[in-house]
Amino acid sequence: MTVMCDGQQTLTTGRAARELELRTGEFELAVQLGEVRTVPAGSEHRPAGTGSPGRHHRVPAEEIARLQAEPGFPDALRERIRAVSTTEAAALMGVGPGRVVRLTRAGCLGPVRFYVNRFGAVVWLYLASEVTRLAEREPELMRGNTPAAMRVMLDSGQDWRARQWRSRRIAQLMGQTDDPWESAAVIAAVLPPEELASVAEDPLERSLLRRLRPTLASVITVTPARPGIL
């Protein structure tokens, strides 16, 4: 079913995913990456100091038509959003999985998604296009010894994967709104409670920020995720 939003025909995200021949997770990632443009379907009334979220998005029919008209649809679209595991990334790079882990822990490649497997371990996923670009741009990292500075960083236990994913996700969410309260809620979503209380001293403001807080990730897991992974 299509409805009018701001003078243009739009589809629900579920219908749009079917039209684009994408699975739910693929469509979600395509939207996050800006490959599929969405528009707000409207917001719930948000009185000052007592706001509530409720912002939903729909996909313009002309956006669906644009993507369907692209050469190689839908495979070309799927390839742009293809996310790969560490093992798959290693195959694309022509290196062992251990090297990929070192490169990603050192921040050379940022994850685009993650899930928690049945053992409770976080599994990071990377855009295949970014994996191949890194291999082409930095061939010296694909062979030989790990650079000294990187080795010191890794030996000290640093791991940039979670913070790089978080930074990417925050940037995506900030780009989806021009509402100052929603923008503030994106930042508040990654602050610990005590830090949020120090920057938003008014309890009503904190309550509003909590209600507007976006979903950073939809995590599928069969066991509880360990605290502190994000």
Buried (B, 14 or more C-beta within 10 A) or exposed (E): EBEEBEEBBBBBBEBBBBBBBBEEBBBBBBBBBEBBBBBBBEBEEBEEEEBEBEBEBBBBBEBBEEBEEEEEBBEEBBEBBBBBBBEBBBBBBEBEBEBBBBBBBBBBBBBBBBBBEEEEEBEBBBBBBBBBEBBEEEEEBBEEEBEEEBEEBBEEEEBBBBBBBBEBBBEBBBEBBEBEBBBBBBBBBBBEEEEBEEEBEEEEBBBBBBBBBBEBBEBEEEEEBEEEBB
